[in-house]
Amino acid sequence: MSLYTVILDYRGGTYIRQVVASNQNEALLIWSRSIVPGEILHLGKKRISRIANEVEANYADSYTPILIQGAVNVWCTGLPVTASLVNIIKTEVRL
């Protein structure tokens, strides 16, 4: 298991959370399930639920994070629900 930093830029704000996961796909899934109302400005309970459901149902296909060319352990994916990009960065820390 490794530590991943998930960064969401949404409607003028930058929101950062760290999660422990076995890979970047699982990090995205864990992150999407851990968003709580009030944590991300302008993101209500319904949309939070929709993000988690969409990522869980489709993360293996539609939301697979893409490795950023020229970077090490940095991925990016889009969230159509919020029209936002999510960046995922893996540290070398093993937990």
Secondary structure, DSSP 8 states (H G I E B T S, - for coil): -EEEEEEEEETTEEEEEEEEESSHHHHHHHHHHH--TTSSTT--HHHHHHHHHHHHHHTTTTT--EE-TT-SSEEEEEETTTTEEEEEEEEEEE-
